[in-house]
Amino acid sequence: MPARASWEELAEQVARFLPALVPDEAARIVAGLTPSARGRIRAHLAAHPDALVSGSSLAPLSVQALITTLTAMGVAGVRTPACLRCGRIRPLRRAVPGGRVCLGCEGILAAQADVGPCTACGETRPRPSHKTCGPCRRDQLSTGRACSDCGNRSLMDPCANCRPRPLASCAVCGDRAPVCARWPLGPVCKPCYRQARRNPAPCPGCDRRRVLIARAKGRRVCGPCAGHPDPHACPRCAEPRSYQVKGLCDRCAVHDQLTALFPTVPDDGAYAHLRATLADSPEPGTVLTWLRNSRSAPLLADLVATGRPVTHADLDLTAAEGRAAARTVEYLRGLLTAYQVLPERDELSARIERHLQRVAARHPEHALLLRSYVRWSLLPRARRHERLRGGGFLFRARGAYARINRAAEFLSAMTARGLPLQEVTQHEVDGWLAVSPGTRFAVRDFVIWATRRGHARILHVPHWPKKDPVALDEDSHWELLHQCLTDTDLPLEVRGAGAILLLFGQHLTRITALTTQAVTTVGEDTFLTLDRTPIPLPVPLGALLADLANRPPPTNWAANTARGWLFPGGRPGQHLSATVLGRRLAAHQIPSRPARATALVTLAQDLPPAVLGPMLGLHPVTAAHWRRRAATDWTAYLEARLAAPPS
């Protein structure tokens, strides 16, 4: 549970009219409510401060539940709201003009709305159901039988809710299917109904965005243009109603959700920009889905309820509660950072330090040495790599986690044998590596650091052997590159990423981290900057990347407004992940690893390492490695000569 300060403001507001309620007890009661209930209670008390003691029937269900809890505790001064019509103390569900009514009065009001001859007895009475008065309807149901599907009493089996819908030709697609709705244009099947509701289109008659439920002059139009009422219009703004919530459009529902989420946010506060951006999002349906269904939205509501600006430390404290909480916090952190509620920070270093704290808590006897290793070895390299290359955030974080874990595991194993690090010999290292070589070779980084710093003897941990990369044949390689440059049926981002991969051999983590500033145009020439050297591009590739850089920004609510990623992702402020890009390339038969190996070998055959490294952003050792792999020699020829029989 978050800190008590999270509920203090609302608890004081509740206890203001209840002197008999202890503030600590009020804070405990408010803390036990759900975030949405706290938001509704706060909004109602802002408009009706005396709602807990006035007995007004305007109280929503969340306020009624709070009053019931206080009454059960014996708090003096609390007054339970009574029904607006009959004055009885009962749960008030239905809101009517002037307040709320109980279930019985709700039925009476519904019956009074339809008075006429009963279809069963013929007398003029209120007809609450199927043009039948209440006594006749009860007699009919009592003599009915149980539905074979749901078990409810009904006059027919199956009942009206369970029996199959009649089949008819859909007025939209023409298929014969169960009828979902009957519009002025005719019966509509479920898929067409869902498509029309979720994707309203401009009406040819009034040119307004509407659900096209009618037909006029051979065209699908909205209801008013054909002389029919529009049952799918929002009562507030006349926009199409939402397919997710009942009665309102997506944007009006978003405004209501944001009002409950930010009840007391000042117009010039840090949350004001976030609220305004979400309210004006071009995709309100996506925002509404996030507000209603995500785990990060209630967490944001709890942070707003504290009444103080949120910090990275608050989020870190919540992330420590578990892996699921950490994922929720990281999504919310990206959202708040993208919309300038939180300042940007070196997230990679923060994650490494947070993981170090967890490992140090499990191995306190090695905490000092592990902190020195992370501070003087891991963190500087992580920051340098982030500054020079970027991309591959999760890959580098997981690599750092593995090195810290293996270092702690190695130190614990040596301590269990009674050996301090200074007395560990190569024999112990080799024996420890032989147990599980696939995972323990990551300790090499720690051993090298400890040797150089004088914490251990000269020890050797070899590199984990890597398999030779599998490359494409030359014809397949150039055929894929030609397809990326010319095939307009491929998605634009697949064409651009595939061309960069096939021509320059860039890792997918580097490709996804490219920004639009990496593509520059000088006159008629287009350049791509992968590291420090602008690379002139062929005309087809230059035009392709220029189109990719100049395409409209993403319209989703998590738009990357400040970064300008060449391959924007769906998460707030983040680029597309390398995993997702790899799947999209593989779906179009572009294998990432063989394509990269072929491109690097081809470039290394023509360029020396001193040119290849700065151009592609490769480490000098890596550039020299690819040059050696691409170098041609006479070894195969000599082996063939030796194996051939003498003539």
Residue, then its C-alpha position, 0 to 999 in steps of 0.5 A: m500500500p502506498a504511503r499514508a500521505s497519499w490519502e491525507e488530503l481526501a481523509e481530511q476532507v471526509a473528517r472535516f464534517l465528522p468530528a467524531l472520526v479520528p483522522d488516522e481512521a479516516a485515512r485508513i478507510v480512504a486508503g482501502l477504496t479503489p482509485s476510481a472510487r476515490g476520484r468519484i468521491r473527491a469530485h462529488l465532495a468538491a461540488h457538494p462538500d456536505a454530502l456526508v451529513s446532508g442526506s442528499s439523494l444526489a450521492p453517487l454509489s461510491v459516496q453511498a458505499l462510503i457512508t455505509t462504511l462510516t455508519a457501520m463503524g458507528v461514526a456520529g453525524v453521518r446521514t444516509p441518503a434517502c430515495l427522492r421519491c419515497g424517502r426510504i433508506r435504500p440503495l439508490r441506483r438510478a439517477v433522475p432529475g433532482g436526485r436518485v431513486c431506489l429500485g422500487c421507485e425506479g420500476i414505478l417511474a418506468a411503468q408510469a412512462d407507458v400507460g395504456p390497455c394491457t395486452a392480456c387483461g385489456e384494462t388501462r394500466p401502467r405497462p412496464s413490460h411488453k405492453t403488459c401490466g405488472p400482475c399479468r406479466r407476473d402470472q405469465l412468468s409464473t406459468g412459464r418454464a425454465c430456459s434450457d440454456c440459461g435457466n431463467r423463467s420465460l414464456m418460450d424456450p429458449c428465452a428471448n436472450c438465448r434463442p438464435r437471431p433470425l437470418a437475413s441478408c445483410a444490407v451492407c455486405g449481402d451475406r446471409a447471417p444472424v441479424c444484429a441490428r435493424w437500421p433504416l437501410g435494412p438488417v445488418c450482421k454483427p461484423c458490419y455493425r461492429q465495423a460501422r460503429r468502430n469506424p464512423a465515416p464522413c456522410p456524403g450528405c452533411d459531410r460530418r463524421r457519422v455512423l452511416i445507418a441509412r441510404a439516400k440516392g443510392r449512397r449510404v448516409c447518416g440517419p438525419c440526412a435520410g429523415h431518421p433520428d441518429p441513435h448513435a449520436c452522443p447527447r453532448c456533442a452529437e459525435p458518434r457514440s463510443y463502442q466501448v462505453k455506453g451513452l457517450c462518444d470516446r472524447c466525452a468519455v475521455h473528458d469524464q475519465l480525466t476529470a476523475l483522474f485529475p480533479t484538482v490539477p491547476d491549469d499551470g501545473a506539471y499535469a496540466h500539459l499531460r491532461a490537455t494532450l490526452a484530452d485533445s488526442p487525435e485517437p481518443g479511443t486509444v486514450l479511453t482504452w488506456l484509462r479504463n483498462s491499463r494498470s498504469a492509469p490507476l497508478l497515475a491516479d494514486l500519484v495525482a492524489t498525493g497532491r505533490p509533483v511525482t518524482h523518479a524516486d516515487l516510481d522507483l519505490t513502486a517498481a520495487e514491489g515486483r516484476a509486474a509493478a516494475r513493468t507498469v511503472e516503466y510504461l508510466r515513466g515513459l508516458l510522463t517523460a514524453y509529456q514533460v511531467l518528469p525530466e529525462r534521466d539516464e534510465l540504463s544507469a538507473r536500472i543497473e544501480r537498482h539491480l545492484q542494490r537487489v544483488a547487494a541485499r542478497h550478498p551483503e558480504h560482497a556488496l563493497l566489491l560489487r559496488s566498486y565493479v559496477r561504479w568503475s567498470l559497468l556504468p562508465r561503459a554503459r554511459r559511453h555506449e549510450r552516448l556514442r551509439g544508442g539503441g539496444f537498451l534492453f539488450r545492454a541492461r540484461g547484459a549488465y544484469a548477467r555480469i553482476n549476477r555472475a560476479a556475485e555467484f563467483l564470489s559466493a562460490m569461492t567464499a564457500r570453498g574458504l578462498p578470498l578473491q586474492e587467493v583464487t587460482q586458475h584451477e578454481v576458475d576453470g573448475w567453476l566454469a566447467v560446471s555451466p559454461g553456457t552462462r558462467f563465461a559472463v564472469r570474464d568482465f569482472v575477472i579482468w577488472a579485478t585483475r587490473r585493480g589488484h583485487a585478484r591474481i592474474l586469471h584468465v577467462p576465455h571468450w565464449p566461442k561463437k559460431d560463424p555467421v551464416a550469410l546469404d548468397e550474392d544473388s539472394h542478397w541483391e534480390l532482397l535489396h532490389q525488392c526493398l528499393t522498388d517494391t511499393d507493396l511492402p510497408l515503408e518501414v520494412r523497406g527502409a529498415g531492410a535497405i539499411l540492413l542489406l546495404f550497411g549491415q547495421h544491427l537492428t538495435r542501431i536501426t531502430a534507434l535512428t532519428t530523422q536527423a540522421v537523414t539529411t539532404v544537401g541539394e539533390d544529394t541525400f546523406l545517412t549518418l550512422d556514426r560520425t561520417p555522413i554517407p552519400l546514398p544512391v538516389p533510390l535509397g535516398a528517396l526512400l529514406a527521405d519519404l520515411a523521415n518526412r512521413p506524418p508523425p504518429t497519431n497515437w496518443a503515445a506520439n514521440t513528439a520530441r525525439g523524432w524517431l525514424f521508426p517510432g514505436g507504440r510506447p510513449g517516447q520510445h522507438l520501435s523495438a528491435t524484436v518487433l522490427g525483426r519479426r516484421l522483416a522475417a514476415h517479408q522473408i528478410p532474415s536479419r542475421p544472414a543479411r547483416a553478415t553478407a553486407l558486412v563481408t561485402l563492405a569489408q572486402d572493399l574498405p579498410p577497417a580504418v574507414l569501415g569503423p567510423m562509417l558504420g559505427l563499429h569498434p576497431v576490433t570488430a571492423a578488423h574482425w570483419r576484414r579478416r573474415a572477408a579477406t581472400d587467400w590461397t589456402a583453399y587452393l593450396e589444400a586442393r593442390l595437396a589433395a590432388p593425385p600427382s599427374 
